[in-house]
């Protein structure tokens, strides 16, 4: 596997609280020397000077025009990287970078998504309390939301519902409280954090692997939002929730996905170095990512 590390520091879908430092921090902590990574890190320009705390009136979201511009740049980068037979490892930023990723993969046909996240990320602009696009990135890539973002280059949806596997959700109470559209009313495969605990990581990994192998999608993207990890292991996130998966759990699931040979790339998002003064979590994440690829 020829890994191409791509730095995509956008927090236009969240807030400028420190998540924009994810890539630089993990690279400085040793990820730049990831075995299998090609020489030369692709660094997208930092778009965050465009950040506005006012909702865009056309979409009712924060920073939608600026985010679309950034996602178009990431879209082009992903297309080039995949065309070069390289495996993109995209370091965010927040989860809204997925819009650029999945729209790029759609240009090559039907792509799937393994989405590891503590949150459903399925709000609509009307139900999102914050207006942050990181509240609704999964909904957008599945075709729900303002066409300005869901239909870039006439590619809606970027990924079909039946080709999405969501693992690790634990914000069900919040989504009900704020009347978020229910991800469980879609064709998305949903395996919650509590499901993982009850069934065990090996059983979940086996299901993920089987679904990927049997999917008509030509390949799958892995999205690793680090808040999927247990809050005791990763408190360095802006929206904390109790519970979560162990690093070994995530390793078993991601390793199973990589073993299918159908994985196209991976994104890593949401870790906030400003909430990790001793870099304890950062080092933990670097070790976890290195371990993913050591057995792939």
C-alpha positions as CSV (number, residue, x, y, z in Angstrom):
1,X,0.0,0.0,0.0
2,X,1.4,3.4,-1.1
3,X,0.0,5.8,1.5
4,X,-0.2,9.5,0.6
5,X,-0.7,11.7,3.6
6,X,-2.9,14.8,2.9
7,X,-3.2,17.6,5.4
8,X,-6.8,19.1,5.2
9,X,-6.9,21.5,8.2
10,X,-10.4,22.9,7.6
11,X,-12.6,23.6,10.7
12,X,-15.2,25.5,8.7
13,X,-17.7,22.8,9.7
14,X,-16.9,23.1,13.4
15,X,-15.3,26.1,15.2
16,X,-11.8,27.5,15.5
17,X,-11.0,25.9,18.8
18,X,-7.9,23.8,17.9
19,X,-9.1,20.9,15.7
20,X,-7.3,22.7,12.8
21,X,-4.0,21.6,14.5
22,X,-4.8,17.9,14.2
23,X,-2.6,17.2,11.2
24,X,0.4,19.2,12.2
25,X,0.3,17.7,15.7
26,X,0.0,14.1,14.7
27,X,2.7,14.5,12.1
28,X,5.1,16.2,14.6
29,X,4.4,13.3,17.0
30,X,5.7,10.8,14.5
31,X,3.0,10.1,12.0
32,X,5.1,11.7,9.2
33,X,7.3,8.6,9.5
34,X,4.4,6.2,9.0
35,X,5.7,3.0,7.3
36,X,4.4,2.9,3.8
37,X,3.8,6.6,3.5
38,X,5.2,8.2,0.3
39,X,7.7,11.0,0.6
40,X,6.0,14.4,0.4
41,X,3.0,15.4,2.4
42,X,0.2,17.2,0.4
43,X,-0.8,20.2,2.4
44,X,-4.0,22.0,1.4
45,X,-4.1,25.7,2.1
46,X,-5.6,26.7,5.5
47,X,-9.1,28.0,4.7
48,X,-10.0,29.0,8.2
49,X,-9.4,32.8,7.9
50,X,-12.8,32.6,6.1
51,X,-14.6,31.4,9.2
52,X,-17.8,33.1,10.1
53,X,-20.1,32.6,13.1
54,X,-23.1,33.7,11.2
55,X,-25.3,31.2,9.4
56,X,-25.3,31.4,5.6
57,X,-28.9,32.5,4.7
58,X,-29.1,30.3,1.6
59,X,-28.3,27.0,3.4
60,X,-28.9,27.9,7.1
61,X,-25.4,26.5,7.9
62,X,-22.1,28.0,9.0
63,X,-19.5,28.7,6.3
64,X,-21.2,26.8,3.5
65,X,-19.7,28.8,0.6
66,X,-16.1,28.7,2.0
67,X,-16.5,25.0,2.9
68,X,-17.6,24.2,-0.6
69,X,-14.6,25.9,-2.0
70,X,-12.3,23.9,0.3
71,X,-14.1,20.6,-0.5
72,X,-13.7,21.2,-4.2
73,X,-9.9,21.6,-3.6
74,X,-9.9,18.4,-1.6
75,X,-12.1,16.7,-4.2
76,X,-9.4,17.4,-6.9
77,X,-6.6,16.2,-4.6
78,X,-8.4,12.9,-3.8
79,X,-9.1,12.3,-7.5
80,X,-5.4,12.8,-8.4
81,X,-4.2,10.6,-5.5
82,X,-6.5,7.7,-6.2
83,X,-5.7,8.0,-10.0
84,X,-2.0,7.6,-9.0
85,X,-2.9,4.3,-7.2
86,X,-2.1,5.8,-3.9
87,X,-4.0,5.4,-0.6
88,X,-5.0,8.8,0.7
89,X,-4.7,9.3,4.5
90,X,-6.4,12.6,5.1
91,X,-5.8,14.4,8.3
92,X,-8.5,17.0,9.2
93,X,-10.0,19.2,10.4
94,X,-13.5,18.3,11.2
95,X,-15.8,15.8,9.6
96,X,-17.2,18.1,7.0
97,X,-14.1,17.3,4.9
98,X,-15.9,14.1,4.0
99,X,-18.0,16.1,1.5
100,X,-14.9,16.6,-0.6
101,X,-13.7,13.1,-0.2
102,X,-16.9,11.2,-1.1
103,X,-17.8,13.5,-4.0
104,X,-14.4,12.7,-5.5
105,X,-14.8,9.0,-5.1
106,X,-18.3,9.2,-6.7
107,X,-16.7,10.3,-9.9
108,X,-15.2,6.8,-10.3
109,X,-18.5,5.0,-9.6
110,X,-20.2,3.6,-6.6
111,X,-18.1,4.0,-3.4
112,X,-18.9,2.9,0.1
113,X,-18.2,4.4,3.5
114,X,-17.2,2.9,6.9
115,X,-18.0,5.7,9.3
116,X,-16.6,5.4,12.8
117,X,-18.1,8.2,14.9
118,X,-19.7,8.8,18.3
119,X,-22.3,11.0,16.7
120,X,-24.8,10.2,14.0
121,X,-23.9,13.4,12.1
122,X,-27.3,13.3,10.6
123,X,-28.8,16.6,11.6
124,X,-30.6,18.9,9.1
125,X,-29.8,22.6,9.0
126,X,-33.2,23.2,10.7
127,X,-32.5,20.8,13.6
128,X,-28.8,21.6,14.2
129,X,-28.5,23.8,17.2
130,X,-25.1,25.1,16.1
131,X,-25.4,25.2,12.3
132,X,-22.1,23.5,12.2
133,X,-21.7,21.2,9.1
134,X,-19.9,18.7,11.2
135,X,-23.3,18.0,12.7
136,X,-24.6,16.8,9.4
137,X,-21.8,15.6,7.2
138,X,-23.0,12.1,6.9
139,X,-26.5,13.3,6.0
140,X,-25.0,15.5,3.3
141,X,-22.9,12.8,1.7
142,X,-26.0,10.6,1.7
143,X,-27.9,13.3,-0.2
144,X,-29.9,15.0,2.6
145,X,-29.5,18.7,3.0
146,X,-29.0,21.8,0.9
147,X,-28.3,21.0,-2.8
148,X,-25.5,23.6,-2.7
149,X,-23.5,21.0,-0.7
150,X,-25.3,17.6,-1.5
151,X,-25.1,18.0,-5.3
152,X,-21.6,19.3,-6.1
153,X,-20.9,18.6,-9.8
154,X,-24.4,16.9,-10.1
155,X,-23.1,13.9,-8.1
156,X,-25.9,13.5,-5.5
157,X,-25.8,11.3,-3.5
158,X,-22.1,10.9,-3.1
159,X,-22.7,7.5,-1.4
160,X,-25.8,5.3,-1.4
161,X,-27.3,4.6,2.0
162,X,-27.0,0.9,1.7
163,X,-23.2,1.3,1.1
164,X,-22.7,3.2,4.5
165,X,-21.7,1.3,7.7
166,X,-21.9,3.5,10.8
167,X,-20.1,2.2,13.8
168,X,-19.9,3.6,17.4
169,X,-22.8,6.0,17.7
170,X,-23.6,7.0,21.3
171,X,-25.5,10.3,20.9
172,X,-28.9,8.8,20.5
173,X,-30.4,10.7,23.4
174,X,-29.2,14.0,22.0
175,X,-30.5,13.4,18.5
176,X,-33.9,12.6,19.9
177,X,-33.9,15.6,22.2
178,X,-33.1,18.0,19.3
179,X,-35.4,16.2,16.7
180,X,-32.6,15.2,14.4
181,X,-33.7,13.1,11.4
182,X,-33.3,9.5,12.6
183,X,-30.4,7.7,10.9
184,X,-32.1,4.4,11.8
185,X,-35.0,5.2,9.5
186,X,-32.6,4.9,6.5
187,X,-30.9,2.0,4.8
188,X,-27.6,2.8,6.6
189,X,-26.2,-0.1,8.6
190,X,-26.0,1.2,12.2
191,X,-23.9,-0.6,14.8
192,X,-23.9,1.5,18.0
193,X,-21.3,1.7,20.7
194,X,-23.6,-0.3,23.0
195,X,-24.0,-2.9,20.2
196,X,-20.2,-3.2,20.0
197,X,-20.0,-3.7,23.7
198,X,-22.7,-6.4,23.8
199,X,-21.6,-8.3,20.7
200,X,-17.8,-7.8,20.9
201,X,-15.5,-6.1,18.5
202,X,-14.7,-9.4,16.7
203,X,-18.3,-10.0,15.8
204,X,-18.8,-6.4,14.6
205,X,-15.6,-6.6,12.6
206,X,-16.8,-9.8,10.9
207,X,-20.1,-8.2,10.0
208,X,-18.3,-5.1,8.6
209,X,-16.0,-7.3,6.6
210,X,-18.9,-9.4,5.2
211,X,-20.9,-6.3,4.2
212,X,-17.9,-4.7,2.5
213,X,-17.0,-7.9,0.5
214,X,-20.6,-8.4,-0.6
215,X,-21.3,-4.8,-1.4
216,X,-21.4,-3.8,-5.1
217,X,-19.4,-0.7,-4.2
218,X,-16.0,-0.7,-6.0
219,X,-14.3,0.4,-2.7
220,X,-14.8,1.8,0.7
221,X,-13.5,4.9,2.5
222,X,-12.8,4.6,6.2
223,X,-13.7,7.7,8.3
224,X,-12.1,7.7,11.7
225,X,-13.6,10.4,13.9
226,X,-11.5,10.1,17.0
227,X,-14.4,10.8,19.3
228,X,-15.6,7.3,18.6
229,X,-13.0,6.3,21.2
230,X,-13.9,6.0,24.9
231,X,-14.0,9.4,26.5
232,X,-11.4,8.2,29.1
233,X,-9.0,7.5,26.2
234,X,-9.7,10.6,24.2
235,X,-11.1,13.6,26.1
236,X,-9.5,15.9,23.6
237,X,-12.6,16.6,21.6
238,X,-15.0,19.6,21.6
239,X,-18.2,17.6,22.1
240,X,-17.6,14.9,24.7
241,X,-19.9,11.9,25.4
242,X,-19.4,9.2,28.1
243,X,-18.5,5.7,27.0
244,X,-17.1,4.7,23.6
245,X,-14.9,2.1,22.0
246,X,-11.5,0.9,23.1
247,X,-8.6,1.3,20.9
248,X,-8.3,-2.4,20.5
249,X,-12.0,-2.5,19.3
250,X,-11.3,0.1,16.6
251,X,-8.1,-1.7,15.6
252,X,-10.0,-5.0,15.1
253,X,-12.7,-3.3,13.0
254,X,-10.4,-1.2,10.9
255,X,-8.0,-4.1,10.4
256,X,-10.9,-6.3,9.2
257,X,-11.9,-3.6,6.7
258,X,-8.4,-3.2,5.4
259,X,-8.1,-6.9,5.0
260,X,-10.8,-6.9,2.4
261,X,-8.6,-5.2,-0.1
262,X,-11.5,-2.8,-0.9
263,X,-10.4,0.2,1.1
264,X,-9.6,3.3,-0.9
265,X,-8.4,5.7,1.8
266,X,-9.0,7.0,5.3
267,X,-9.7,10.3,7.0
268,X,-8.9,11.2,10.6
269,X,-10.8,14.0,12.3
270,X,-11.9,15.9,15.4
271,X,-8.9,15.5,17.8
272,X,-8.2,18.8,19.4
273,X,-4.5,19.2,20.5
274,X,-5.4,22.3,22.6
275,X,-7.3,20.0,24.9
276,X,-4.3,17.6,25.2
277,X,-1.5,19.7,26.7
278,X,0.8,16.7,27.4
279,X,0.1,15.1,23.9
280,X,-1.0,11.9,25.7
281,X,-4.0,11.5,23.4
282,X,-2.0,12.6,20.3
283,X,0.7,9.9,20.9
284,X,-2.1,7.4,21.5
285,X,-3.7,8.2,18.1
286,X,-0.4,8.0,16.2
287,X,0.3,4.6,17.7
288,X,-3.2,3.5,16.8
289,X,-2.9,4.6,13.2
290,X,0.5,3.1,12.8
291,X,-1.0,-0.2,14.1
292,X,-3.8,-0.1,11.6
293,X,-1.4,-0.1,8.7
294,X,1.2,-2.5,10.2
295,X,-1.1,-5.4,9.5
296,X,-2.9,-4.2,6.4
